[in-house]
Structure formats: C-alpha cells, structure tokens
Amino acid sequence: MRLPFGRAWTMVHHGDVRCEVAREALSARIDGEYEGVPSARVDEHLRECPSCRSWYAVAGRQSESLSEIGDQQPADLPGIDL
C-alpha cells in the first residue's frame, strides 16, 4: 500500500534507516504484515523524523477510514439499491 496520496513528503535519512525504508515498514505495520526491518530501528527513526511521524499518522487515519468503508454492507451505502 502506498500511503498517503496527494502529498509531497520530504525524504531524509535519520539514524541508520532511510525514510523510504521506514515508510515501507510502517505501511506493512499498518497492514499487519511483516515489516522487513527490525521494529526497534523503525521506531528509532520515527522518534527522530518529524516528517515520517506525520506520514505515519496520516497513513494510519487513511487506513482506518478505508477499513470502515470496507466494513459497510451494500445496503448501508447511499444510492445503491439491491
């Protein structure tokens, strides 16, 4: 999953994890998948990188919103008659 959409996010290097690597791992974390790098390294990067903290917060909110939409039954969706 590539999240979030429609924003320019600054990519920098904090500690021994690049932002791109941290965000891939965080996306996997949100999805309940294997992160691919040790969680402690990703968490350290998150503490040091305000841009990734912001990205993670937005990505988490987007994931929750999409999950809520996916949980709706067709009858719950406006404008859909079955």
Z-matrix of the N, CA and C atoms (Angstrom, degrees):
N
C 1 1.448
C 2 1.515 1 107.67
N 3 1.326 2 116.37 1 129.88
C 4 1.460 3 120.42 2 175.58
C 5 1.512 4 107.38 3 -103.42
N 6 1.313 5 116.11 4 109.77
C 7 1.448 6 122.25 5 -179.16
C 8 1.509 7 109.33 6 -131.04
N 9 1.255 8 119.29 7 157.84
C 10 1.443 9 128.70 8 -19.20
C 11 1.522 10 111.34 9 -81.80
N 12 1.298 11 115.53 10 164.24
C 13 1.455 12 121.69 11 -177.73
C 14 1.524 13 110.86 12 -94.00
N 15 1.314 14 116.15 13 155.12
C 16 1.453 15 121.27 14 169.78
C 17 1.513 16 116.42 15 74.48
N 18 1.302 17 118.58 16 18.80
C 19 1.460 18 120.58 17 178.75
C 20 1.509 19 109.83 18 -134.87
N 21 1.299 20 115.08 19 148.49
C 22 1.468 21 120.42 20 172.68
C 23 1.522 22 107.01 21 -92.73
N 24 1.308 23 116.51 22 122.05
C 25 1.462 24 121.16 23 -179.03
C 26 1.512 25 108.19 24 -113.76
N 27 1.314 26 115.73 25 131.16
C 28 1.449 27 121.65 26 179.77
C 29 1.521 28 109.31 27 -69.99
N 30 1.339 29 116.23 28 130.91
C 31 1.457 30 120.98 29 177.57
C 32 1.516 31 108.57 30 -107.26
N 33 1.318 32 115.75 31 120.05
C 34 1.455 33 120.88 32 179.05
C 35 1.524 34 108.93 33 -134.22
N 36 1.300 35 115.14 34 -177.61
C 37 1.457 36 121.21 35 -178.71
C 38 1.519 37 108.27 36 -119.91
N 39 1.325 38 116.86 37 119.87
C 40 1.465 39 122.74 38 177.44
C 41 1.519 40 107.61 39 -124.10
N 42 1.300 41 116.88 40 125.21
C 43 1.458 42 120.11 41 -178.42
C 44 1.518 43 110.10 42 65.04
N 45 1.316 44 116.40 43 -138.69
C 46 1.457 45 119.21 44 -178.59
C 47 1.527 46 113.06 45 -104.23
N 48 1.337 47 117.34 46 15.25
C 49 1.467 48 121.88 47 178.86
C 50 1.529 49 109.05 48 -124.38
N 51 1.328 50 116.59 49 125.07
C 52 1.467 51 121.29 50 175.06
C 53 1.529 52 109.77 51 -73.72
N 54 1.323 53 116.59 52 153.96
C 55 1.462 54 121.17 53 179.74
C 56 1.527 55 111.63 54 -55.94
N 57 1.298 56 117.06 55 -43.02
C 58 1.464 57 120.26 56 -178.81
C 59 1.532 58 110.67 57 -58.93
N 60 1.317 59 116.77 58 -43.79
C 61 1.461 60 121.46 59 179.48
C 62 1.531 61 110.04 60 -66.90
N 63 1.322 62 116.47 61 -43.90
C 64 1.467 63 120.65 62 179.60
C 65 1.522 64 110.60 63 -61.21
N 66 1.316 65 117.86 64 -42.66
C 67 1.469 66 120.92 65 -177.49
C 68 1.521 67 111.72 66 -69.85
N 69 1.314 68 117.13 67 -35.15
C 70 1.471 69 119.55 68 174.70
C 71 1.528 70 109.41 69 -63.14
N 72 1.326 71 116.41 70 -43.79
C 73 1.468 72 120.92 71 179.25
C 74 1.528 73 110.74 72 -65.48
N 75 1.319 74 117.23 73 -41.35
C 76 1.461 75 120.89 74 179.67
C 77 1.525 76 111.36 75 -66.79
N 78 1.314 77 117.43 76 -37.30
C 79 1.454 78 121.28 77 175.97
C 80 1.527 79 109.69 78 -61.79
N 81 1.328 80 116.33 79 -43.33
C 82 1.466 81 120.23 80 176.92
C 83 1.527 82 110.40 81 -62.69
N 84 1.332 83 116.96 82 -40.61
C 85 1.469 84 121.57 83 178.90
C 86 1.520 85 110.27 84 -60.20
N 87 1.305 86 117.17 85 -46.05
C 88 1.461 87 121.86 86 179.26
C 89 1.524 88 110.47 87 -59.18
N 90 1.335 89 115.74 88 -39.16
C 91 1.464 90 120.86 89 -178.21
C 92 1.525 91 112.93 90 -83.00
N 93 1.343 92 117.34 91 -1.44
C 94 1.455 93 120.70 92 -179.31
C 95 1.522 94 113.14 93 74.60
N 96 1.326 95 115.99 94 24.03
C 97 1.457 96 121.73 95 -178.90
C 98 1.526 97 110.52 96 -102.63
N 99 1.333 98 115.67 97 169.32
C 100 1.458 99 122.21 98 175.21
C 101 1.524 100 109.06 99 -63.06
N 102 1.326 101 117.46 100 131.47
C 103 1.462 102 122.14 101 -175.00
C 104 1.524 103 113.98 102 -77.24
N 105 1.308 104 118.04 103 -25.98
C 106 1.455 105 120.40 104 178.47
C 107 1.522 106 114.98 105 87.56
N 108 1.310 107 117.79 106 -18.16
C 109 1.472 108 123.00 107 175.21
C 110 1.526 109 106.95 108 -136.50
N 111 1.314 110 117.67 109 156.21
C 112 1.469 111 119.51 110 -179.32
C 113 1.538 112 112.02 111 -57.66
N 114 1.313 113 115.41 112 132.99
C 115 1.470 114 121.32 113 -178.97
C 116 1.524 115 112.08 114 -56.93
N 117 1.318 116 117.03 115 -36.71
C 118 1.471 117 120.48 116 -179.07
C 119 1.525 118 111.06 117 -61.33
N 120 1.330 119 117.78 118 -38.00
C 121 1.470 120 120.90 119 178.99
C 122 1.522 121 110.41 120 -68.93
N 123 1.328 122 116.55 121 -39.86
C 124 1.467 123 120.43 122 178.98
C 125 1.524 124 109.46 123 -67.20
N 126 1.330 125 117.15 124 -42.65
C 127 1.464 126 120.80 125 179.06
C 128 1.530 127 111.51 126 -63.32
N 129 1.327 128 116.56 127 -38.45
C 130 1.462 129 120.41 128 176.64
C 131 1.529 130 110.18 129 -62.70
N 132 1.320 131 116.33 130 -44.35
C 133 1.460 132 120.41 131 178.42
C 134 1.528 133 109.73 132 -60.10
N 135 1.328 134 116.89 133 -43.46
C 136 1.462 135 121.55 134 -179.20
C 137 1.524 136 111.23 135 -60.75
N 138 1.328 137 117.30 136 -39.43
C 139 1.472 138 120.53 137 178.42
C 140 1.522 139 111.20 138 -64.37
N 141 1.318 140 117.47 139 -32.20
C 142 1.465 141 121.90 140 -174.79
C 143 1.531 142 114.04 141 -93.26
N 144 1.315 143 118.12 142 -15.05
C 145 1.471 144 120.68 143 -170.73
C 146 1.530 145 111.89 144 -119.22
N 147 1.322 146 117.49 145 102.44
C 148 1.464 147 120.01 146 -179.67
C 149 1.528 148 112.55 147 -63.20
N 150 1.316 149 117.75 148 -32.17
C 151 1.458 150 120.61 149 179.66
C 152 1.528 151 111.01 150 -65.38
N 153 1.320 152 117.45 151 -42.99
C 154 1.466 153 120.60 152 178.90
C 155 1.523 154 111.56 153 -71.38
N 156 1.331 155 117.80 154 -34.22
C 157 1.470 156 120.10 155 175.32
C 158 1.524 157 109.86 156 -60.65
N 159 1.320 158 116.27 157 -44.13
C 160 1.459 159 120.87 158 178.36
C 161 1.525 160 110.49 159 -63.96
N 162 1.338 161 116.05 160 -45.81
C 163 1.469 162 121.02 161 179.04
C 164 1.523 163 110.50 162 -57.43
N 165 1.338 164 117.15 163 -45.44
C 166 1.461 165 122.61 164 -177.90
C 167 1.533 166 110.82 165 -63.64
N 168 1.313 167 117.17 166 -40.78
C 169 1.467 168 120.81 167 178.86
C 170 1.528 169 110.93 168 -63.67
N 171 1.323 170 116.71 169 -46.01
C 172 1.468 171 120.68 170 179.92
C 173 1.524 172 110.34 171 -66.06
N 174 1.322 173 117.09 172 -44.53
C 175 1.462 174 121.27 173 -179.72
C 176 1.525 175 110.71 174 -60.90
N 177 1.327 176 117.09 175 -41.07
C 178 1.459 177 120.73 176 178.35
C 179 1.514 178 112.44 177 -63.12
N 180 1.332 179 116.05 178 -42.73
C 181 1.472 180 120.09 179 178.21
C 182 1.526 181 110.63 180 -64.75
N 183 1.328 182 117.21 181 -42.00
C 184 1.463 183 120.07 182 179.14
C 185 1.521 184 110.82 183 -63.48
N 186 1.305 185 116.95 184 -41.87
C 187 1.462 186 120.95 185 179.13
C 188 1.526 187 111.02 186 -61.82
N 189 1.336 188 116.55 187 -43.49
C 190 1.470 189 120.74 188 177.60
C 191 1.522 190 110.90 189 -60.48
N 192 1.335 191 116.58 190 -45.02
C 193 1.464 192 120.79 191 -179.55
C 194 1.518 193 111.17 192 -61.64
N 195 1.316 194 116.69 193 -44.58
C 196 1.461 195 120.48 194 179.36
C 197 1.518 196 111.40 195 -65.06
N 198 1.315 197 116.79 196 -36.74
C 199 1.456 198 121.23 197 178.23
C 200 1.533 199 110.58 198 -64.71
N 201 1.325 200 116.26 199 -42.15
C 202 1.465 201 120.23 200 179.02
C 203 1.523 202 110.84 201 -63.18
N 204 1.318 203 117.43 202 -41.24
C 205 1.466 204 121.24 203 178.26
C 206 1.517 205 109.77 204 -63.89
N 207 1.329 206 116.06 205 -42.59
C 208 1.463 207 120.72 206 -179.08
C 209 1.513 208 113.21 207 -66.01
N 210 1.329 209 117.90 208 -23.87
C 211 1.459 210 122.22 209 -179.88
C 212 1.527 211 112.76 210 -80.14
N 213 1.316 212 117.67 211 -12.56
C 214 1.462 213 120.39 212 -178.07
C 215 1.522 214 110.43 213 -74.06
N 216 1.305 215 114.92 214 143.38
C 217 1.457 216 121.45 215 174.26
C 218 1.528 217 108.38 216 -84.05
N 219 1.326 218 118.36 217 152.50
C 220 1.470 219 119.61 218 -178.86
C 221 1.522 220 113.59 219 -51.54
N 222 1.325 221 117.87 220 -36.42
C 223 1.474 222 120.58 221 179.91
C 224 1.527 223 111.02 222 -65.62
N 225 1.338 224 117.49 223 -22.26
C 226 1.452 225 121.40 224 -179.43
C 227 1.530 226 112.17 225 -82.13
N 228 1.320 227 117.01 226 -12.45
C 229 1.445 228 121.03 227 -177.17
C 230 1.516 229 110.19 228 -88.34
N 231 1.332 230 117.53 229 128.44
C 232 1.462 231 120.06 230 -178.37
C 233 1.524 232 111.62 231 -64.35
N 234 1.334 233 115.45 232 141.24
C 235 1.459 234 120.59 233 174.42
C 236 1.527 235 114.85 234 80.28
N 237 1.330 236 117.44 235 9.38
C 238 1.465 237 120.40 236 179.60
C 239 1.522 238 108.43 237 -116.26
N 240 1.309 239 114.68 238 115.82
C 241 1.472 240 120.14 239 177.77
C 242 1.519 241 108.72 240 -108.35
N 243 1.315 242 115.79 241 129.65
C 244 1.470 243 120.00 242 178.17
C 245 1.500 244 110.65 243 -109.64
